[in-house]
Amino acid sequence: MERIAREELSAILLATPGWARVGLTMPDERMRERAADTLAATIIKKLERVHPRDVNQLRLPL
């Protein structure tokens, strides 16, 4: 598994809904769980995105 850059992870976290980031600090346990689930789902979704191939990149045999 590739290591994710800190800057990329920061951008992903900032792309999550604001309520989820605030929800982690709520005293209600169910709200914290929903917020954590939303944050995790957003991170997974962003990390699983398919990187398009660069058509200008030459293929080199291994």
N, C-alpha and C positions, 0 to 999 in steps of 0.2 A: 504494500500500500504506500502511496506517495505521501510525503509529509506536506501538510498544507501551510502556506506562508501566513504569517501573523496578519499581514495586511489584508489578505483574501478572507480570512476568518472574520476579521473586524468588519469588512464590508458586508459579509453574509449576515452577521449579527445585526448590523444596522438596517438591513433589508427586511428583517422580521417585523411583524406588526408591533406597534408601540405598546399596545395593551399587554402583549406577551412579555415584553421586557419589564414592564412595570409589575405585571402579575407575579413575577418571581418573588417580589418583596411583600406580597399580601399575607395577612395573617390566616386567611382561609386556605386550608390544605388543598381542597379541590381546585381552587383557582391556581395555586402554585403548580399543581400537577398538570392542569390544562396548559398553563403557560410554558412549562418545561417541555411538554409534548409538542407544542407548536414550534418552539425554538429548535428542537431536535429534528422535526420534520422539515423545517426550512433549510437547516444545514445539510441534511441528507439530500434533499431535492437539488440544492445548488451544487453539491459535490458530485452528484451522479450525472450532471448534464454532459452531453456528448460534445466534445471539442471538434469542430469541423476541421477537415483536413485542408491544409494550405495547398492549393493547386499549383503554386509556384515552387513547392518543395520537391526536389528530385528524389526519386526512390533509389536507394543504394542497396545492392545485394549484400546480405550478411554472410 
